[in-house]
Amino acid sequence: MPEVEFSYAGFHASTRSTPLHRHNGTELVYIVEGECENRIPFRDRKVAAGELLIIPPELEHRQIDLGFVRTFYVVFEAKPGVFRNDLRSIDVRSDRFIRSWMEQLVLLYQEQALDQCRLLLPALLARITRLEGSIDGTAEIPAGLAAAIRFITYHFHRELAIREIAASNGMSPSYFNALFHKHMQVSPAEYIKKLRMGHARQLLRNSRLTISEIGEQCGYRNAYYFCRIFRKVHGCTPGEYRALPRREYDVKFLAP
């Protein structure tokens, strides 16, 4: 499977705030004009023109427009270690390419030039990573935790016990859980499930494998259990998800 999987791109130009929603993949939001506040539980972010907001997968959020706001946005899924997907905002006004490439991704997607979107997206992510590194560097992950994440990444398709992962890196299960949550903002079990569901989505979109075969490749030996977990996460069965248009891959929630 590809290191980065493009989902879709679009633009927002309005004074109307968006409903509460979330994305299966990471979302990049470039503020072209205006100012807005993204309502995110316990982590609200206010951003203005020239800033890029990175929103992690499956994080519920709502954009509150403070007057007229215009944005470009791109949604994608990346394998662990390819791109930092923690919540943050970056001032990218000094960069000559990020705004242009975001706009080009939107225009290419409108023309359904998906192959070109897939070619441009990795360059955009590399550019963001390079710019961000020149600003303040990247957060260091402890060596033991990094090794555990690599182990999970290579073995999520089989049964994994948290005790086994922790012991293999010289940690107790309780310490490993606390350390993992501190750096990754989710529990190890939830992280494994996210990896499995992300792989399942890619296989459903890009392969002719049966639902049962996809479940096995994602660590679920029981097809019924795989379908139950998938439906709980996505609100639809794997078969229904496979039939959705690309733009509708996300799970949406109406604002109260």
N, C-alpha and C positions, 0 to 999 in steps of 0.2 A: 504494500500500500504506500502511497506518497507520503513524504514527510509533512506536507501541508496540503489540506484539502479545502479548496475554495467553495464557499456555500452560495453567497450572493452579495450584492452591493446595491446601494440606493442613496437617495438624498431626502432631506427634510427641509422644507421652506415654509414656515408658518409662524403664527403667534399662538397656536393651540398646542398645549402640552400633550405628550403621548400617554397612552394608558400604561398601566403596570404590565410588564412583560419580561420575558427572559429569552435567552438564545442557547441553543445546544452547543454552539461554538463561541470562540472569543470574538468580541466586537470591537472594532476600531471606529471611533467617532471623531471626525475632524470638524472643528467649529470654523466655518467659513465667515460667518457674519453674526453679530449679536452676542448675547450672553445667556447662559442657561444653568440650571441647577439639576443635577441628577440625584434623585431621591433613592438612596440605597440604604437598606437597614444598617444603622449604626455607623455608616460611612458616607454621608452625603458629600457630593463633590460639585463645586461651582467652577465652571469653565467659561472661557471667553474666546473670541476670535484669535486664531493662531495657535490654539492648544489642541492637543490630541488626547482623547480619553480612551484608555484600554479597560474594557469591562470583561471580567472572567466568564467562562461558560456557566450557564444555569444560575446566574446571580440575578435575582429579581430587581428591576429598577424602573424608574419612570423619569422622563425628561420634562422638567418644568421650564417653559420658555419665559424669559424675562424681556418681553417685547418680541420683535420679529427676530427669528433665529433661522439661519441656514446652515445645514451640516451635510457632509458626505459620510457614509458609513459602509463598512465592509465586515462581513461575518465569515469566519473560517474555523477550521479545526486543525490543530497541529499536534504532532507526537510530542511527548514530554521531552524537554530539553532543547527543543527547536526554537521556542519563543517564550519569553516570560509572559504569563497570562494573569498575573496578579493585578488587582485594581490599582490604577495610578493615572496621573495626567502628566503630559510632557509639553513644554513650550517648544514648538517646532518652527517658530517664525523665522529662525535663522537658516533653515534648510530650504534649498531651492527645488527639491524634488518631491517631498512627501505630499504636499497639497496637490501637485500636478498628478502624481501617480494615483492618489485617492480618487481624483476626478476621472482619470482615465479608466480606472476599474469600474466606476459607475457607468460611464458611457459604453464601455465594452460589454458590460453585463446587459445593458438595455438592448444592445444589438445581439445578445445571446452568443457572443464570441467567447465561450467558456474556456477554450484552449488557450486563448491569449490572456484571459484572466488568471489562469493557472500559472502562466509563465511570469506575469508581472508581480503577482502577490509575493513570492519568495524574495524578490528584489526589494520590495517595499518593507518587508519585515526585517531584512538584513540592514536596510538603511535606518530604520527606527532603532534597532539594537545598537548600531554603530553610534548614532547620535546620542542615545541615552547613555552609553558607556563613556562618551566624552564629557557628559555633563556631571554625572555623579557615580559612575561605576554601577555594578550590579551587586545585589545582596549575596553574601557568602552563605552557602549551605554546609553544615558540618560534614566531614568526610564520611562518617558512618551512615548518616542519613542519605547522603548522595549515593552511596553504595547500595543502600536498601531500595532507593527509588529505581536505580538501574536494574536491580534484581526483579522488582515488581514489573517493570516495563518489559523485560524479556520473558517473564513467566506468568503474566496475568491470565494466559489461556488455560492454565491448570489450576487445581485446587491449591490455595495458599492460606496457610495459617499464620496469623499475626505473631504468635509465639515463635514460630519457625523463623520468620523474617527478622524479628528482634534478636533472637539468639545468635543467628548467623553473623550479626554485626556487633555482638558483645553488649547488648542492651536488654534490660528487663522489658516485658510487654508494656507495663505502665509508663516507664520512662520513654520508650519508643513512641507510644501513642501521644504523649504530651509534646515531645520534640517534633513529631510529624505534624501535629495540628498547629503548632507555633509557626512553622515555616511554610506549610502548605495550605493552611486555613480549612482543612477538612481532615477527617479521621483516615487512617490507612484503609479501612474497609470501604469507606465512601470513595476514596481515590481509586481503589481497584475497580469498584463498580463503574465509576466514570470512564476509566480506561476501556473496560469491556463494552460499555454502551457506545462509546465513541467509535471503537473498532466495528461494532455491529452496524452502526449507521453507515460507515464507509463501505462495508461489504454489501449492505442492502442497496446502496446507491450505485455501486460500481462492479458488481459481480452477478453471476447467474446461479450462485449457490442456493440450495434450498434453505428454508428457515431453520430446519434441524441442523444442517451442516454449519450454518452461520453461528448458531448457538454453541456448537461444539468448539468452533474456532475461537470463541470468546470465553471459554471456560465453563460453559453450562452443558453438562452431559444430558440433562433432561430438557427436551424441547418445550414441554408444557411450562416448566419453571422459568425457562428463558423468556417465553412469551409473556408470562405473568410479570416478571421483573421489568421487561421492556415496556409493557403497557402502563405499569405503575409510574415509570420515569417519564414516558413520553405522551401518555394519554391516548395511545392508539396501539394496535397490534403491529408486529414487524411487517406483515403483509400490507396493512393499510399505510404504513409509513413509506414503504417501497413505492406505492402508487401515487404518493403526493408530488405535486410540482415542486421544483427545487426551492422556490421562494417560501413554501409552507413547511419547511423542515423544522422550524422552531416551534416550541410550545408557547402559546400565548395566554395571558391572563388579563381579564378585563379589570380596569381600575374600579374600586368600590365607589 
